[in-house]
Every structure is written in C-alpha cells, then in structure tokens.
Amino acid sequence: MPILVTGSAGFIGFHVSKLLLERGEAVVGLDNLNPYYDPALKAARLDILLRYPAYSHAQIDLEDRAAVATLFAEARPEAVVNLAAQAGVRYSLEKPEAYVDANVVGFLNVLEGCRACPPKHLVFASTSSVYGANGKLPFNVHDSANHPITLYAATKLANESMSHAYAYLFGLPCTGLRFFTVYGPWGRPDMALFKFTEAILAGRPIEVFGEGQMQRDFTYIDDIAAGVVAALDRPAAINPAWDPQAPDPATSGVAPWRILNIGAGQRVELMRYIELIEEKLGRRAQINLLPMQAGDVERTEADIQETYGALGYAPTTSVDVGVGRFVEWYQQYFGPRA
C-alpha cells in the first residue's frame, strides 16, 4: 500500500516524497501544479520524482471533492501526508478565497478521504504562524495559540481543530506539524532566501522589513523532511494523562491526536542571515530597510523538546551550511543567469 503525499511537487512535499522513495516506499503524489509561483520549478521537482518507479502522480485540485474521493478509493493509502496548501502570509491579504478553498475545503476533502479509506496515520502541515500575537518565546505547543493575525494562520488553526474532530469521531490518528521558516534547495521563489539571492545576483536592492530587527527560527529542508517522516512512523495516540479540567492544547484525552513543532530550536537575526547569503555569493547586498508588514511577527523560535521526546527529532543542519547549500543549488539550477 502506498503513502499519499499531497503537494508532492511543492517545496516540502518534494523533499518528503523523495525521502520516502529513497527508503523504499511507494508514493502516490497529488499536486495541481498551480501558478502561485513559476510552475516550471514545480515541474522540475516532479520530473525528479517521476524517475522513481515507485512514484505515481495525480494532477488534481485538492478542493475537487469527487477527484480526491476517487484517488483515495483507488490508491487506498497506508498513510497520508497532507502538505498541499495555499502558502504565504502576505498573499493571504490579496487572495483570501484561495486560502479557504485550498486550506479548509481541500483539507476537509482529505479528511473525508481518510474517513472512507482509513489510513494508519494522517500527518499534516501546520505553521508557526498560528502563534500569532503570542509573544512568549520559545513557542511551545502546550501554550495557547488562539490569536492568529493572518488568515493563512487561521486556516491552519482550522486544520488542527478539524483533524481533532475526525480523530475523535472516527479514530483517525492525526499529527499536525507546525513548521518554522523552512529554507533550502528547491525552495519557493516567494521566500526570503530565494528573493534575496536573486536580487543580490541581479544587482538589485533587497527589501528588508522590520527595519532589519526581525529574528527567525530558520529550519533547513532536510531537517523538516526528516521530522515529517519520523512523525509518520509514529502514529498519534490518546494521551492518558490529559486533564479535561486543564486541557492541554497539543494532545488529547479523547482522540489519537497531537501537535508538534518542527523547527531548528534557535533564533537567527535576519541581518545575520543576509550576511551569510553575501558570504556564500561573494557579493554585497544593497539593503532597503522598511517597516514591519501586516501579518509579520518580530521573532519566532520553536521549543522542540516535546518533538525530540516524541520522535527523536534533532535538527542537524546549521544555518551557515544550509544557506551555502541553497546558494550552490541556485547557481547550478539557473546556470548563467546566476
């Protein structure tokens, strides 16, 4: 029985699919190759996956209820990794409907597919953005995350709640993973590392919001993929110590469900991140310092002690090494343009 990975031609989905294939799993990928960013990059990722005999692809929209139901009925996946989503915090200010369609309706279709053809485990992507107005650092899954400041984050909180309902009603083991600022080779063009590298090489100024004071928990893609697979291998279970009088928001006493952080576990100043890009490129950046944008937070940092205890998860890639690997990939991929 295969593992179904939605968003398999996306940044994280590609790396997770590849890791699963390399360890001998059969993977059914779902991705509609939408034009949110250059579909050529998604097509290039997909071309690599299609080289594996154990990979098959379904190019359908996650919000297409009938198509998703048919895929589940035909594939009958052993496990499901839901990474398909409309990503991007800032884009949610421009196209809110896209987030409800892909992240809420699409996720409901995944849950219904799991209800009809129960897998051993559903692992799904959440985001560090759900912590929103919570200023307590590091962000801990046992703290409240009820004050999102973007629609994107709100849709991901909805996913967490929806999955708990299905875990309770239908006994579906569910694990939600809150990812922290993922970066690395094959990354999305709308993310800072890609945009900064592109601009520096083109001799254009880079826009640095928050007056350069922001800090992020930058997490390398290989560590993210390893965390996803580790979670997939360890299905969620009911927490026997859960207290309904003081309910833990990250676990459940009535459903096989949990929430975990997947991050590097440390803050890096954005200006240091830019310095590393400059070092790897051998070029200086022209920097335009700008105010914070709507929906941004000043600092993020993941508390990953719980994730280590549950999964044995321990990130191994420093930001220095990770940025270097991205720059190397970028220059190889774009060739003379870089």
MOQUIJO-V567878 format. One record per pair of residues at least 24 apart in sequence whose ideal C-beta (glycine too) atoms are under 6 Angstrom apart, sorted by the first residue. I is the first residue (numbers start at 1). J is the second residue. D is the distance in Angstrom with one decimal. If there is no record, write none. Layout:
I,J,D
I,J,D
This chain:
1,78,3.8
2,26,4.0
2,27,6.0
2,28,4.7
2,75,5.8
2,77,5.6
3,27,5.5
3,79,4.9
4,28,5.0
4,75,5.9
4,77,3.8
4,80,4.7
5,29,5.4
5,81,4.7
6,30,4.5
6,82,4.9
6,83,5.9
6,84,3.7
7,31,5.8
7,83,3.8
7,84,3.4
9,33,6.0
9,42,4.2
9,45,5.1
9,46,4.4
11,187,5.5
11,188,5.1
12,83,5.2
13,83,4.2
14,45,4.1
14,186,6.0
15,221,5.2
15,225,4.2
16,225,4.9
16,228,5.0
17,49,5.6
19,225,4.8
19,229,5.6
21,52,4.5
21,54,5.8
21,55,5.8
26,54,4.4
27,55,5.1
28,56,5.4
28,75,4.7
29,57,4.8
30,58,4.9
32,61,4.8
37,188,5.9
37,189,4.9
37,190,5.7
45,186,5.9
62,106,3.3
63,101,4.9
63,105,4.6
63,106,4.7
65,109,5.2
68,109,4.3
68,113,5.5
72,113,3.5
72,117,4.6
76,117,5.1
77,119,5.3
78,119,6.0
78,120,5.9
79,119,4.9
79,120,5.3
79,121,4.8
79,232,5.6
80,119,5.0
80,122,4.8
81,123,5.0
82,110,5.1
82,124,4.0
83,125,5.0
88,190,5.8
89,150,5.1
89,152,5.3
89,295,4.8
92,150,5.4
92,151,4.4
92,152,4.2
96,151,5.1
99,151,5.4
99,152,5.8
99,155,5.0
103,155,3.7
104,155,5.5
104,158,5.5
107,159,5.0
111,166,4.8
114,172,5.4
115,170,5.3
120,235,5.9
121,173,4.8
121,235,4.1
122,174,4.9
123,175,4.9
123,231,5.1
123,232,5.0
124,176,5.5
126,156,4.7
126,160,5.8
126,176,4.5
126,178,4.6
127,156,4.9
127,178,5.9
127,179,5.8
128,178,5.3
128,180,4.5
128,300,5.3
129,153,3.9
130,156,5.5
130,157,5.1
137,301,4.9
138,301,4.0
138,302,6.0
138,303,4.1
139,302,5.9
140,303,4.3
141,250,3.8
141,259,5.0
141,261,5.7
141,306,5.9
142,248,5.8
142,250,5.2
149,295,5.8
150,295,4.1
164,255,5.8
164,257,5.0
167,255,3.7
167,256,5.5
167,257,4.0
168,254,5.4
168,255,3.9
173,235,4.0
173,236,4.5
173,256,4.1
174,236,5.8
174,257,4.8
175,231,4.9
175,236,4.8
175,258,5.5
176,259,4.6
177,260,5.7
177,262,4.9
178,261,5.0
179,262,5.3
180,217,4.1
180,219,4.9
180,263,3.3
180,300,6.0
180,302,4.8
181,216,4.5
181,217,5.9
181,218,5.0
182,219,5.5
182,221,5.8
182,224,5.2
183,218,5.6
184,220,5.1
184,221,3.3
184,322,5.8
184,326,5.5
185,325,5.9
185,326,5.6
185,329,3.5
193,326,5.7
196,277,5.4
197,277,5.9
197,330,5.4
200,281,5.7
200,283,5.4
200,285,5.0
201,338,5.5
205,286,4.1
205,288,4.8
206,285,5.3
206,287,5.9
207,288,5.2
207,290,5.6
208,287,5.4
208,289,5.5
209,290,5.0
209,292,5.8
209,293,5.2
210,292,4.7
211,289,5.0
212,271,5.0
212,289,5.3
214,270,4.5
214,298,5.7
215,267,4.2
215,269,5.3
215,299,4.4
216,300,5.4
217,263,4.5
217,264,5.4
217,267,6.0
217,300,4.9
217,301,4.8
217,302,5.0
218,268,5.4
218,319,5.1
219,263,5.0
219,264,4.6
220,317,3.8
220,322,3.9
223,315,3.9
223,317,5.6
224,262,5.8
227,262,4.2
227,313,4.9
230,311,4.1
230,313,5.6
231,311,5.8
260,307,4.7
261,302,4.2
261,304,5.5
261,307,5.7
263,302,2.8
263,304,5.8
264,315,4.9
265,302,5.5
265,304,4.4
267,301,4.6
268,319,5.3
276,320,5.9
276,323,4.4
277,323,5.9
280,323,5.7
280,324,5.0
280,327,4.0
281,327,6.0
